[in-house]
Amino acid sequence: MATMLTDDVTRVPVANIEKWEDGPDGSLYVYGRCTTPEVDTDSQIVDSEWSGKALGDYLRTAPTLRVQHNAQRDPAGSAVKVEVNRDGDGAHWLKGVVDEPVAQRLVRKGHLRAFSVGIAGPTIERDMTGKARGGVIKNGRIVEVSLVDSPANRSCFLQLAKSASNGFC
């Protein structure tokens, strides 16, 4: 199952970073899926409809990127763009900027290679299809996205983000 820590935030490592690229100002841009509707190694599914809306709220309010869900460290950076259901498969893509030097080094070296969402107050419902023994996350609030070393959803990796002149992939 997803990890529940003492701060009542469920950590769901669901997606790998597909791309990363150095920006002209020394920032590092990362890009990849941050949620998919697939069963992860925790036997859970993050509901695509709910997570698309929740990621939009996250981006508008406090789009913090962390390292390994560690709130005791400086933030790694911020999310700058979310693409909901980009490819029509229910997966949502995130672009973030990483400014913290240690996090940048860990991404470049391939040690941090995935995104993981932190969900406060998750509602986990039984999966009536039986595919997700750990249930389907249908509600809650995405309070942060982390760069992590090992995701539960093995279908998504960081990519090298090629920045266009407007700053987006």
N, C-alpha and C positions, 0 to 999 in steps of 0.2 A: 504494500500500500504506500501511498504518498507519506512523506515524513511530516509528522505534526510536532512542532517544537513548542517550548513553553510559552511563546508569545502568541499562541493560537493562530498561527499562520501555517497553512499547509503548503509544502514545497512540492511541486510537480515538475520534475525534470523531463520535459517532453520533446525537445527539439535541438538539433545540432546547428552550429553556425556554418553557413555555406560559403561566405566570402568575408574577407577583410582587406582593407587598403589604408595606407598612410594618406592623411589629408595634408594639404599645403601648410597648415598651421601647426603641424605636429600631432594632431589628433589621429586616432585610428578609428575607421568606420568599419562596423561589422554588420552582416546581413544574413538572415536565414529564417527558417520557420521557427516560430515561438510556440505554436500549439498546432496539433493535428487531431482529427477525430479517431485516431487509431488506438488500439489497446497497447498500453505501454508495459514495461517490465514490472510495474507495480500492479498490473492487472486492472488498470483504470482507464477510462476514456474521459477526455475533457470535451464537453459538449461544444460543438462548433458554433451554434447560434448564440449561446450565452457568452462564450469566450470572445467572439467578435465584438459584441457590445461592450464587454468588460475591458477589452484592450483599448477601445476607443476612449472610455472613461479614464483609464490609466494614463493614456497619452495626453489627455487634456488637463489632468490634475497634478500628477507628480510622477513623471516618467523616469524613475530612478533605475539605473543599471547597477547591480551589485556584483560582488565576487562571492560565489559559493553561498549566497543568502546570508552573508555575514554583515549585520547591521553595525557591528563594532568597528568595521573598517571604513575608510573614506569611500564614498560612492565611486564606482569605476567610471561612470559617465551617465548619459541619458539616452532614452529612446527618442528618435526624431521622426519616425514614420512607421505606420502600421498599414499593411495591405491585407484587408479582410477577404478571405476566400479567393486569393489572387488567381489561382489556377482552376477554380471550380471544384476542388476536391475537399473543401472544408478546412484546409490548412491556412493559417494566418502567418504572414511574414512580417518581420520586424527589422528596421534599420536603426542602429544605435551608434553613438559616438563615444569612444573610450578615451578619456584624458588622463586617468591615473596611470603613472609610469609602470608600476609593477604589473597591473592588469594588462597593459599594452604588451609588455614583454611575454607574459604567459599566453596571450592569444597568438602572438607572432611565432612562438616556439611550439604551438600546438597543444599546450597543456590545458588551456581553457578553450573548448571547441563546441560548446553547446549552450542553448538558452534553457532556462527553467523558470517557470512562473511561480510566484508566491501568492497564494490565495488566502485572504482573511475571511473567516466565517463561511467556509465552503458548505454547500448543500450537496451531499453525495447520495444519489438515488440508486436503487437496485437496478441492474441491467437485466431487463426481462428477456433479452436474447440469449443470455448466458455467456456472452463473449468476454465481458469484463467482470471477473469475479469480485474485484474491488469496488465496482460501481461506476456510475457516471457522474462526474462533477457538473452540476446543472446551475449553480448559483454561487454567489460570494462576490468578493471584490479583489481584483488583481492589484496588489499593493507594491509589487516590485517584480522585475525580471532580472535574473542573475546569469552571469557567465559562469558555466560550470565545466568540470572535467569529464563527467560521465552522465549522459542523459538516460532517462528511462525509455524514451522513444528513439529508437535507433535509425529512423528513416530520414533524419534531418541534420545537416551539418552546416557550420559557418562557411560562407563563401567570401572570396575576395571582392569587395565592393568597388566597382569602378564609378567614381563620382563624375557626374556630368557638370557642366558649368553652373547649373542651378543648385548643386550640392546634393542631388538625389541620384540614386542608382537608375 
